[in-house]
């Protein structure tokens, strides 16, 4: 944990150092606001860690690490508008506080600042990193579109779900590690392996998010309990329930997931089916499985065992979080 | 005009060639839709022209030219949401047709595709172009924020207005030419001069847009007549009126520009003041002045007189349009 804290401190200090001070205020204040809400800042930590562990100069990866965090927060700003989410990390979401137009425009600005934050890199590394970064920005958007589609689409398969979370979440954790590794100058083989480690870690991470939506500690979560159920989001819990439930339970699930309602009975009934079918345990097992796949890719890198440890710590941290 | 048509044909062909065919459809269809609405496609023409006239390989500038057009259309998609504009080029705007969420998300996707379209360039040129491009994306957003602020801000000066249109419009015409010149490999002196030509041409272009909002041929304009007046936009016409009107006329202008109303009387009364003070003639003179400043920068490039001609044609085309 100590090494994660060290990287988190570097990220926190850099966020303070590079907070936006330009005008117009109406444009930059919402960016500083969402960044200041904090969160685990796992993605920028991944950039720093990969650069550091593959023998790079960590200092060179600080601004690219912020770029990843800016992009992530841009996507939260726009997603919160699309999802009509009133809260983000237990605070008002950007559009709740500043209006939808600011949520759109300051979001746009934040992501363009992200592209700017790669500009200290040498042209060759700059281009390699930008290609990885831009690719993942597109995947994240495609993933968000699939996520929206799934709310009203009836024939979503488990494979569709895996593709969606791979795009929406895992693409960015994968590219965070790839970018850190690219900045370190390590060989391509290592970049590819750590990117795959990041992909499966990201899948496990999103599965954990799905799990915590229902089974997490709401006081720590900063989001509405069971928001995914209210939104008819087809999450890991939903697919596991569909797989293991009785015919009449599946009918009931289908009934509730076709309804758009704030009725608490919906959550109560859906959770009853989840619990009866032990989807919580099954979800945790799947999360562990993807964490293990991730670890197998970590073993394919040629760094020392000592340098692998922080990645293992990171995986454990993500697996064991409660919010 | 013929040379402009030639470049426009290259742009049109490339747009067809690179139309988005990937999935999910819900994500890519709105992008193809807005691009297909056409328009003058002046900015990508500028990229091609600059690359060509400074002796570059035009082929290399085609995808970057599309990148500029993608970015421009991204900004239209998001601006139309912010401005609640029902129409774009006489057709339903993207969010009118596909909903606000699609307008946001497909807009985001379109701009990320723009960044992707620079990736065929060699690392050195790639980085130079990306720096210019990213800088202008941020300026365009800042300009949009100033534009929004000005709707409710009372003490907007003519200088504020010039800054706003320089950011919101001229930054992109400037960077379009700079990027074309950079791809050609011409010396920095030429890149700087043609960028300034593009900046002043952009200022003249936006002033012409302001002029056409009231004095243009509405059937060709594809936008609501006098939309800027309804929206309380402080345009060139407003500043010229404020400068030359009598005290009682200024009071009346202030009265109307504080009101948010669809009352046709507003447009009627404001236009009466505009016409009485001949702001149309005065606007055209200012547009000509900025076109002349632009031309003076064109003279600072070291290309042949023949190669300067397309830029002059472009300026004349923009000055003489009626929509």
Contacts between the chains, C-beta under 8 A, distances in Angstrom:
chain1	res1	chain2	res2	distance
A	22	B	142	7.8
A	23	B	142	7.8
A	24	B	142	6.3
A	24	B	145	4.8
A	24	B	146	5.9
A	24	B	149	6.2
A	26	B	145	5.6
A	26	B	148	7.5
A	26	B	149	6.1
A	27	B	141	6.7
A	27	B	142	5.9
A	27	B	145	4.0
A	78	B	104	5.4
A	78	B	105	7.0
A	78	B	108	6.4
A	81	B	100	8.0
A	81	B	101	7.7
A	81	B	104	6.3
A	82	B	101	4.5
A	82	B	104	6.4
A	82	B	105	6.7
A	100	B	81	8.0
A	101	B	81	7.7
A	101	B	82	4.5
A	101	B	148	6.7
A	104	B	78	5.4
A	104	B	81	6.4
A	104	B	82	6.4
A	104	B	104	6.0
A	105	B	78	7.0
A	105	B	82	6.7
A	105	B	141	6.0
A	105	B	144	6.0
A	105	B	145	6.1
A	105	B	148	7.7
A	108	B	78	6.4
A	108	B	108	7.8
A	108	B	111	7.6
A	108	B	137	8.0
A	108	B	141	5.4
A	109	B	138	6.4
A	109	B	141	4.5
A	109	B	142	7.5
A	111	B	108	7.6
A	111	B	111	7.9
A	112	B	134	5.9
A	112	B	137	4.4
A	112	B	138	4.8
A	112	B	141	6.6
A	113	B	138	6.8
A	115	B	115	6.7
A	115	B	130	7.1
A	115	B	134	4.6
A	115	B	137	7.6
A	116	B	134	5.2
A	116	B	135	7.7
A	116	B	138	7.1
A	119	B	127	7.6
A	119	B	130	7.8
A	119	B	131	5.9
A	119	B	134	7.6
A	123	B	123	4.0
A	123	B	124	4.9
A	123	B	126	7.0
A	123	B	127	4.4
A	124	B	123	4.9
A	126	B	123	7.0
A	126	B	126	7.5
A	126	B	127	5.0
A	126	B	130	7.7
A	127	B	119	7.6
A	127	B	123	4.4
A	127	B	126	5.0
A	127	B	127	6.7
A	130	B	115	7.1
A	130	B	119	7.8
A	130	B	126	7.7
A	130	B	130	6.7
A	131	B	119	5.9
A	134	B	112	5.9
A	134	B	115	4.6
A	134	B	116	5.2
A	134	B	119	7.6
A	135	B	116	7.7
A	137	B	108	8.0
A	137	B	112	4.4
A	137	B	115	7.6
A	138	B	109	6.4
A	138	B	112	4.9
A	138	B	113	6.9
A	138	B	116	7.1
A	141	B	27	6.7
A	141	B	105	6.0
A	141	B	108	5.4
A	141	B	109	4.5
A	141	B	112	6.6
A	142	B	22	7.8
A	142	B	23	7.9
A	142	B	24	6.3
A	142	B	27	5.9
A	142	B	109	7.5
A	144	B	105	6.0
A	145	B	24	4.8
A	145	B	26	5.6
A	145	B	27	4.0
A	145	B	105	6.1
A	146	B	24	5.8
A	148	B	26	7.5
A	148	B	101	6.7
A	148	B	105	7.7
A	149	B	24	6.2
A	149	B	26	6.1
